[in-house]
């Protein structure tokens, strides 16, 4: 049984995805909006604005990954939501938010089922000085280092009792890899 961002049962498990609950702990769910209002269900305006704010910090000639932007907004687990927010960027804000500076974690442009946008994205990045070889850019050279130390997202942390993921610290509690350590087996004792 799986749960959605709001803690409700997911639609595949017979629930409605918790839509009546409102904003989830990550501030992403948005049950009050529908496609007819220009919003994609599941992403709140607050989350979108946080994504746009972080994206505006990326300087020309540098790129960030979806996971990196998600890390600075709330958690690296929301990389797809970042992509979705940028894909649904209103046309009147395209000049304000440099959406082209966000690429996937392998240094490639994500095609997302769109034919024209990836070509435009690569063209805009090349114009800014980002070099692509074989469809990939070197993130070690052109990768963004992130916002200044102590920067906080533009919205209040909806779950203050939980520690925010800190990039480079290995997990939410800061240390290790964020994954459970491997189980150690005791040595096999034979006769």
RAVENHU-V204139 format. One record per residue. N is the residue number from 1. RES is the residue in three letters. PSI is psi in radians with two decimals (none if undefined). OMEGA is omega in whole degrees, 0 to 359 (999 if undefined). NEAR is the number of other ideal C-beta (glycine too) atoms within 10 Angstrom. Layout:
[[N:RES:PSI:OMEGA:NEAR] [N:RES:PSI:OMEGA:NEAR]]
//
This chain:
[[1:UNK:2.24:181:8] [2:UNK:2.68:180:9] [3:UNK:2.67:179:14] [4:UNK:-3.00:182:21] [5:UNK:-0.42:184:21] [6:UNK:-0.04:179:20] [7:UNK:-0.08:178:11] [8:UNK:2.90:177:19] [9:UNK:2.47:178:15] [10:UNK:2.75:181:15] [11:UNK:-0.61:181:13] [12:UNK:-0.30:178:10] [13:UNK:0.30:175:12] [14:UNK:-0.01:179:8] [15:UNK:3.14:177:16] [16:UNK:0.28:179:13] [17:UNK:0.23:179:20] [18:UNK:0.39:186:19] [19:UNK:-0.51:181:17] [20:UNK:-0.19:185:9] [21:UNK:-0.59:182:15] [22:UNK:-2.64:184:12] [23:UNK:2.33:180:17] [24:UNK:-3.12:184:22] [25:UNK:-0.38:179:14] [26:UNK:-0.01:179:21] [27:UNK:0.43:185:23] [28:UNK:-0.70:186:24] [29:UNK:2.51:184:24] [30:UNK:1.46:184:22] [31:UNK:-0.36:186:19] [32:UNK:-0.21:182:13] [33:UNK:2.65:177:15] [34:UNK:2.99:181:11] [35:UNK:-0.51:182:8] [36:UNK:-0.31:178:6] [37:UNK:0.10:180:8] [38:UNK:0.18:179:9] [39:UNK:2.61:175:16] [40:UNK:2.17:178:15] [41:UNK:2.42:178:13] [42:UNK:-0.24:179:19] [43:UNK:2.11:182:22] [44:UNK:2.76:176:23] [45:UNK:-0.62:180:14] [46:UNK:-0.78:179:17] [47:UNK:-0.77:179:27] [48:UNK:-0.84:182:25] [49:UNK:-0.64:177:15] [50:UNK:-0.72:177:23] [51:UNK:-0.78:181:29] [52:UNK:-0.65:179:21] [53:UNK:-0.81:179:18] [54:UNK:-0.74:181:25] [55:UNK:-0.64:179:23] [56:UNK:-0.33:180:11] [57:UNK:-0.32:183:16] [58:UNK:2.08:182:22] [59:UNK:2.74:176:11] [60:UNK:2.45:180:12] [61:UNK:0.00:177:14] [62:UNK:2.77:178:19] [63:UNK:2.74:175:25] [64:UNK:2.79:178:24] [65:UNK:2.80:177:20] [66:UNK:-0.74:179:23] [67:UNK:-0.62:179:19] [68:UNK:-0.80:178:24] [69:UNK:-0.77:179:29] [70:UNK:-0.66:179:27] [71:UNK:-0.74:181:23] [72:UNK:-0.36:178:25] [73:UNK:-0.92:182:28] [74:UNK:-0.90:183:24] [75:UNK:2.58:180:16] [76:UNK:-0.25:179:19] [77:UNK:-0.17:183:13] [78:UNK:0.46:180:25] [79:UNK:-0.73:180:19] [80:UNK:-0.62:178:11] [81:UNK:-0.59:176:25] [82:UNK:-0.80:178:29] [83:UNK:-0.69:180:20] [84:UNK:-0.73:179:19] [85:UNK:-0.71:180:29] [86:UNK:-0.60:178:22] [87:UNK:-0.59:181:14] [88:UNK:0.30:178:12] [89:UNK:2.19:180:16] [90:UNK:2.49:182:11] [91:UNK:-0.59:182:6] [92:UNK:-0.11:179:7] [93:UNK:0.07:183:11] [94:UNK:-0.65:179:11] [95:UNK:-0.42:182:7] [96:UNK:-0.69:184:12] [97:UNK:2.02:182:21] [98:UNK:1.23:184:21] [99:UNK:-0.51:184:19] [100:UNK:-0.28:184:23] [101:UNK:0.06:179:25] [102:UNK:2.12:183:28] [103:UNK:-3.14:182:27] [104:UNK:3.01:187:17] [105:UNK:-0.21:177:13] [106:UNK:0.02:180:11] [107:UNK:0.23:180:21] [108:UNK:2.84:175:15] [109:UNK:2.30:179:21] [110:UNK:2.34:184:18] [111:UNK:-0.43:173:12] [112:UNK:0.51:178:12] [113:UNK:0.11:180:7] [114:UNK:2.40:182:12] [115:UNK:-0.73:186:7] [116:UNK:-0.68:187:7] [117:UNK:-0.77:179:16] [118:UNK:-0.63:178:17] [119:UNK:-0.77:178:12] [120:UNK:-0.72:181:12] [121:UNK:-0.82:179:19] [122:UNK:-0.70:179:18] [123:UNK:-0.78:180:10] [124:UNK:-0.71:180:15] [125:UNK:-0.72:178:23] [126:UNK:-0.64:178:12] [127:UNK:-0.54:178:11] [128:UNK:-0.13:177:15] [129:UNK:0.06:178:10] [130:UNK:2.25:183:21] [131:UNK:2.33:176:12] [132:UNK:2.28:175:16] [133:UNK:2.06:182:8] [134:UNK:0.54:179:7] [135:UNK:0.16:183:11] [136:UNK:2.53:174:14] [137:UNK:2.72:180:23] [138:UNK:1.90:181:13] [139:UNK:-0.43:178:17] [140:UNK:-0.51:181:7] [141:UNK:-0.80:187:11] [142:UNK:0.02:181:20] [143:UNK:2.51:179:17] [144:UNK:2.43:181:20] [145:UNK:-0.25:179:10] [146:UNK:3.02:181:17] [147:UNK:2.92:180:15] [148:UNK:2.69:179:7] [149:UNK:2.37:178:5] [150:UNK:-0.01:180:5] [151:UNK:2.44:178:12] [152:UNK:2.60:178:10] [153:UNK:2.76:185:19] [154:UNK:0.01:177:12] [155:UNK:2.73:180:16] [156:UNK:2.51:177:10] [157:UNK:2.02:183:15] [158:UNK:-0.23:180:14] [159:UNK:1.28:186:13] [160:UNK:-0.38:181:8] [161:UNK:-0.30:178:5] [162:UNK:2.47:178:12] [163:UNK:2.40:179:13] [164:UNK:2.49:177:15] [165:UNK:2.33:180:20] [166:UNK:2.13:182:12] [167:UNK:2.37:177:13] [168:UNK:0.00:180:7] [169:UNK:-0.10:173:13] [170:UNK:0.00:178:14] [171:UNK:3.09:185:13] [172:UNK:-0.44:181:13] [173:UNK:0.01:176:11] [174:UNK:1.36:178:12] [175:UNK:2.56:182:9] [176:UNK:-2.80:183:11] [177:UNK:-0.11:183:8] [178:UNK:-0.23:179:13] [179:UNK:2.77:178:8] [180:UNK:2.50:179:7] [181:UNK:2.64:180:7] [182:UNK:2.56:177:6] [183:UNK:2.39:178:5] [184:UNK:2.29:177:6] [185:UNK:2.48:176:6] [186:UNK:2.60:181:5] [187:UNK:2.50:180:6] [188:UNK:2.22:181:5] [189:UNK:2.08:181:5] [190:UNK:3.05:179:4] [191:UNK:none:999:2]]
//
